[in-house]
Amino acid sequence: MGTRKRKVLLIVGAVLVVLFVMGQVDFQRIAGGKDPVFARWPRYPDDGGSAEFPFLGYTVTAMHQIAGAAPEGIRYRVGAKLDYWIPLVGRDQTTLIVRTNR
């Protein structure tokens, strides 16, 4: 393998590792109830109160999504979610909760 090809592979690998670490840092901050460090511009889908923070190579989401009705009340999917654009890895720390009007 040539020296030039080795350098290119090294640079691409380093960029992918940095983007992976940035996604993990933003996910930990969302899971802790804070704003992300790198993905600063939120999008608000019409799903009950979620906030998506897209960035280079990943999207971190603070979920608050209506998941349907239950006999006790309305079910919500809440928590943090991390999706990379390459679907090899990701993290999902969401749970279902039921809120009632009683």
Residue, then its C-alpha position, 0 to 999 in steps of 0.5 A: m500500500g502506498t504512503r499516500k493511501r495510508k495517510v488518507l486512510l489514517i485521516v479518514g479513520a481519525v475523523l470518524v473516531v472524532l465524530f463518534v466521540m462527539g456523538q457520545v458526548d452529546f448523547q450523555r448531555i441529553a441523557g443528563g437533561k442538558d443541552p448538547v455541546f456540538a449539535r446546537w440547532p434543534r428541530y422540533p418534530d410534531d410528535g408530542g415534544s421531542a427535540e432533534f439535534p442533527f450534526l455531522g454524521y449523527t442526530v441526538t434526540a431528546m424524546h418526548q413522543i406520544a406512543g398511544a393511548a392506554p386504559e390508564g392514560i396516554r403513553y409517552r416514549v421519553g429519554a435520549k436517543l443517538d442515531y448515526w447516519i451509518p446504521l452500525v451503532g447507536r444508542d437508545q435510552t428511552t422508556l415508556i411512561v403513562r401519564t394520567n389526568r387523575 
